[in-house]
Amino acid sequence: VKEVANLSLVSSACDMVSAAYGSTKESHPCLRSVCDAAEQGVQSVTEATASCVQPVLATLEPCVAAASEYASKGLDKVGEKLPLLQKPVKQVLSDTKELVSSRVAEVKEAVSS
């Protein structure tokens, strides 16, 4: 999970969502109250779940470690095949717009000639 979160594309997307969420909370006082209550509820549930799940995770730790190793290797292979995962969202969008614009220009030129 940490490796996925550290990918530039995922990290920048999370940053964008977080900024939008914070901005929305600041702009709309009614939503702020609802969001604050939801955040407290999620935090309480997370804390309660963590204390219950901790003994199970300790028992499953060798299996989790093996699964994590395989997942890490798989993620490395995916990263090799999809280099856009190493780019921030803004760059992916910019590159996509540039590619589409160049393709549209090529089509226009082909049609006009």
QUIMO-V351360 format. One record per backbone hydrogen bond with DSSP energy under -0.5 kcal/mol. NH is the residue of the N-H (numbers start at 1). CO is the residue of the C=O. Records with the same first field share a line. If there is no record, write none. Layout:
NH: CO  CO
//
This chain:
5: 1
6: 2
7: 3  4
9: 85
11: 7
12: 8
13: 9
14: 10
15: 11
16: 12
17: 13
18: 14
19: 15
20: 16
21: 17
22: 18
23: 19
24: 20
25: 21
26: 22
27: 23
28: 24
29: 27
32: 28
33: 29
34: 30
35: 31
36: 32
37: 33
38: 34
39: 35
40: 36
41: 37
42: 38
43: 39
44: 40
45: 41
46: 42
47: 43
48: 44
49: 45
50: 46
51: 47
52: 48
53: 49
54: 50
57: 53
58: 54
59: 55
60: 56
61: 57  58
63: 60
64: 60
65: 61
66: 62
67: 63
68: 64
69: 65
70: 66
71: 67
72: 68
73: 69
74: 70
75: 71
76: 72
77: 73
78: 74
79: 75
80: 76
81: 77
82: 78
85: 82
86: 83
87: 84
92: 88
93: 89
94: 90
95: 91
96: 92
97: 93
98: 94
99: 95
100: 96
101: 97
102: 98
103: 99
104: 100
105: 101
106: 102
107: 103
108: 104
109: 105
110: 106
111: 107
112: 108
113: 109
//
